[in-house]
């Protein structure tokens, strides 16, 4: 049951936050934006149950997709490729298409296609639609999913994602959306995917060499598989590290890891540092991994969010990864603006900020807030960083300290406070002659007697709130020089100097 509390405290029926402070309802696009960048579909947050949260998301999508189709199309594409929100973008695309079809608005086919960027996502979109709306597929949804299948379906992706554990297989997508293969070889792949799905005992076509090589490996006796570590043989069969671990039917040893590390993607390397250490991967190979992780170009193309580096840093037991991860995080934050003047940064470390920020639960909202608060501080000309709950503590700066080292000092120094959310008190106590105020929070301020949490800040001073949870009611108005954003990325923070330079554009797309 949700803990969403909108009981008014006055006869004017004014909205309040879930903790009873004066609240502000946002216009639908901003509410959708904030919810979209923080919404792990099907996951509850501290104050809002998953059912209510998902229903609010669908309602907002339906409203905005019809009211502002151009904005909605750009938002969905950015949500998937800029904010890296997979489930939320899939749901937004198909629910938006449903609303636009009902309203007679064209263009949703391209929006659905743009939301599907990984080969398992056409199946994800179709599974969501079938579970929620049945087998009747509107043409834009059907054709958008088919377009994505043509773009994404390859031998390698079929081996990686078309597992018997999936409710909707590649063959189901092909059966229900009828994609047109781009060439003869993909046509063979589509026919083979249908054979796999319907258990037809047809031979693998000659053109699908990777699939045939995989079949040859699968026919090898189990007791001989541990001896196979030839990189060319494994790559020819499209053997990912996940597939290799299952095929061997034994623990991955150093030789096995070293055979697949050169073909592993950036995020896979980042996630497996602990496994490399536990298997005893040699220093020479570890050095190549470290070089890849700290390569500025690889960091940029990986699109890995900065919080992932903190998660890897927390999980990796060996000090040999610490410096590469620190370098990688610094590269990932390269676009965080160098703010002039004096900046007050308030980091909400109240109890509700312990809600999960990452789907695997390895990071909380307050972890993400701390990473970005300290990153902005490191780039600012003069910054005051404050951790606040029902009381507050100033976090002293250390010249030349890396962001990860500062995060470690923040945690070990007891700056995660974990109590109530007295945002107004923190603002009132710490705001002085600052040129701007940045608050990283879930906005669920405790009751206070002021008009809003920033009432003590002069109207001409900009206040930037970064919302990490996407709740409906906010803690300040959206009046001039009061800005609310969601999505913790360097691109999001780059909007601060744009706004202060006079730009009215507040969307990162």
CORJO-V51778 format. One record per pair of residues at least 24 apart in sequence whose ideal C-beta (glycine too) atoms are under 6 Angstrom apart, sorted by the first residue. I is the first residue (numbers start at 1). J is the second residue. D is the distance in Angstrom with one decimal. If there is no record, write none. Layout:
I&J&D, I&J&D
This chain:
1&49&6.0, 2&48&5.0, 2&49&3.9, 2&52&4.2, 3&47&4.7, 4&48&5.3, 15&473&4.9, 17&444&4.8, 17&445&5.4, 17&473&5.3, 18&47&4.3, 18&444&4.8, 19&421&5.9, 19&444&5.2, 19&446&4.6, 20&447&3.8, 21&445&4.0, 21&447&5.1, 21&448&5.5, 22&452&6.0, 23&473&3.6, 24&474&4.9, 24&477&4.9, 28&60&5.8, 28&63&5.1, 28&64&5.3, 29&64&5.6, 31&60&5.9, 32&60&4.2, 32&64&5.2, 34&467&5.0, 34&470&4.6, 34&486&3.9, 35&470&3.8, 36&79&5.3, 36&88&5.2, 37&83&4.9, 37&486&4.1, 37&487&3.6, 38&469&5.4, 38&470&3.8, 38&486&5.7, 39&88&4.6, 39&470&5.9, 40&359&5.0, 41&87&4.0, 41&88&5.9, 41&91&5.5, 45&355&4.9, 45&469&5.3, 46&352&4.0, 46&355&4.5, 47&444&6.0, 58&95&5.2, 61&92&5.1, 61&95&4.6, 61&96&5.1, 62&99&3.9, 65&96&3.6, 65&99&4.7, 65&100&5.4, 66&99&5.4, 66&103&4.7, 69&105&5.4, 72&96&5.8, 73&111&4.9, 74&509&4.8, 76&111&5.2, 76&115&5.3, 77&114&4.3, 78&509&3.6, 80&115&5.0, 80&117&5.6, 83&487&4.9, 89&115&4.5, 90&115&5.6, 90&124&5.5, 90&125&5.1, 94&125&5.6, 94&129&5.5, 94&141&5.6, 97&140&4.9, 97&141&5.0, 101&138&4.5, 108&140&4.1, 109&140&4.2, 109&143&4.8, 109&144&4.5, 112&141&5.8, 112&144&2.7, 113&144&4.5, 113&147&4.2, 113&148&5.2, 116&148&3.7, 119&152&4.2, 119&157&3.4, 119&161&5.1, 120&161&4.1, 122&148&4.8, 122&149&4.8, 122&173&4.9, 123&168&4.2, 123&173&5.6, 126&168&5.0, 126&173&5.7, 127&167&5.3, 127&168&4.2, 142&177&5.0, 145&177&4.9, 146&177&4.0, 146&179&3.9, 149&173&5.4, 149&179&4.5, 150&179&4.9, 150&182&5.6, 155&208&5.6, 155&210&4.2, 155&211&5.5, 156&238&4.6, 159&238&4.6, 160&240&5.9, 169&197&4.8, 171&197&2.7, 210&238&4.7, 213&237&4.0, 222&249&5.5, 226&250&6.0, 229&255&4.9, 229&259&4.2, 231&259&5.4, 235&263&5.8, 252&279&5.8, 253&279&5.6, 254&279&4.9, 254&280&4.6, 254&281&5.2, 257&281&5.2, 258&285&5.0, 261&285&6.0, 266&298&5.7, 266&302&3.9, 267&304&5.9, 270&312&4.9, 273&312&5.8, 273&316&4.0, 273&321&5.1, 274&315&5.3, 274&316&5.6, 277&317&5.6, 277&318&4.7, 286&320&5.9, 290&324&4.0, 293&324&4.6, 293&328&5.1, 294&324&4.2, 294&327&4.0, 294&328&5.2, 296&331&4.6, 299&328&5.4, 299&331&4.2, 299&332&5.5, 306&332&4.5, 306&333&5.8, 306&371&5.7, 307&363&5.4, 307&368&4.9, 307&371&5.8, 310&371&5.6, 311&362&4.7, 311&363&5.4, 313&404&5.6, 326&402&4.6, 326&404&4.7, 329&403&5.6, 329&404&5.8, 333&375&4.7, 333&490&5.6, 335&490&3.7, 335&494&5.4, 336&375&5.2, 336&376&6.0, 336&379&5.1, 336&490&5.0, 336&493&5.2, 337&494&5.5, 337&496&5.7, 337&497&5.0, 338&379&4.8, 339&380&4.4, 340&381&5.0, 341&435&3.4, 342&382&4.7, 342&434&4.7, 342&435&5.2, 343&380&4.7, 343&383&4.7, 343&436&5.4, 344&384&5.1, 344&431&5.8, 344&434&4.4, 344&437&4.9, 345&373&4.9, 345&376&6.0, 345&377&5.6, 345&383&5.8, 345&385&4.9, 345&438&4.9, 346&386&5.2, 346&388&5.6, 346&426&5.5, 346&439&4.6, 347&373&4.4, 347&387&5.2, 347&440&5.2, 348&441&3.6, 349&387&4.9, 349&389&5.6, 349&416&4.8, 349&417&4.6, 350&389&4.5, 350&420&5.9, 350&421&4.1, 351&418&5.2, 352&442&5.6, 352&444&5.7, 365&468&4.4, 366&416&6.0, 368&488&5.3, 369&440&3.7, 370&407&5.7, 370&410&5.5, 372&488&5.0, 373&440&5.2, 374&403&5.4, 374&406&4.6, 375&403&5.1, 386&430&5.1, 387&415&4.2, 388&426&3.7, 389&417&3.6, 389&419&4.3, 390&419&4.6, 390&420&3.7, 390&422&4.8, 392&426&4.7, 420&446&4.9, 421&445&5.3, 421&446&5.0, 422&446&5.1, 423&453&4.2, 424&448&4.0, 424&450&5.3, 424&453&4.4, 427&453&5.8, 427&454&5.8, 427&456&5.8, 428&456&4.5, 431&457&5.6, 436&462&4.9, 437&463&4.6, 438&464&4.8, 439&465&4.9, 440&466&4.8, 442&468&5.5, 442&469&3.8, 443&467&5.4, 443&474&4.9, 443&475&4.5, 445&475&4.5, 452&476&4.6
